[in-house]
Amino acid sequence: MIYKLIKTKSSPDKRILDQRREVYILEFGYEECESDLYDLWSFHYGLVDESDGHDPKIAGSVRMIISNEHGFPYEKIPNISYSIPSHVVEKRGVSSEISRLIVSSENRKMRTVLYELFKVIYQESKIQGISVWFMVAEPKLMKTLKRVGINFKAVSDAFFFRGERCIYYASVEIIEQDMLNKNPKMSDYFLNNLPEMFHPEKSTREMQE
């Protein structure tokens, strides 16, 4: 597959809004949720599948909400308790929430689009100085990500919101170090085309080699 990245800030590309409508409303039957207040405080990313030159489609999309005066969506979920470690709370100004993660139905069995979206989020986080990610997600998604070194920790019990969900957080630094030590191929993939000034120290891997 050949993917072209579309990126906007504060307002998602129309193709991303169309995908949200197609998946959330038409496929899953959720209430209208193509856009909300947090779009204004987000980086928006979409992957366009250019392998079909006649009708290129959005293969996947996601947004990264940055710290803002309104807080994060996970904090607004009613009747849900969570416990965030103090050292993570202290990094609120350099935290973000990953949300509106969508992979088109044609690409869900393949992990390529999912990993490509997290690669984009990782690289943007390094450039923007983001060190902590929050996410409300299904436990099975977290298991899929953990297999390649993208390890989130749950800070809430499971609850039901459009399926089983938990609130999670992850350290960008720990993720990149885990990849360096345990999954060098995925590390190289995540670092590809990222300016070297944002690369983590490679001394640990070099000692192993």
C-alpha angles and dihedrals in degrees: 000000000000114000129193116200119226115194131182136164127222094359126050121230113261090245090059091050089050090053092049089052093047095049105032099038108023100033104032101022097232121157117268108296107148091126141007143167093285092064086077090060098044146090108228124207133186132178114217115203103226095177086092101062095183098058113007111198136196106262094186144342141192141168132221113212113208127210110287144158092270096057123223130308094244088063091058098056105118123237095005121125123203138171121217119191114251093239088058093047088055089060095057093121091059096041131105138185121229111215145148089048108175132174115185117248090248092060104039097096090052115065096207097097093044092052092044091055091051090047088056091048091048094051093046090049091054092049094045095043095246112158105170131052127197123194139173104215149141116276090234091060090053090052090053092051094045091060090069098039101270096127122183125183123220116237096179139044117258115279136176118256113141086333132335112329142171133189111246139182133195136191113231091208094052091048093052093046092048089053093048091052103034109020111028093168092057089044091055089047093052092046095047110123093000110128110257092238087073096047118113121241110285097197093107093056093042091055090054092049 
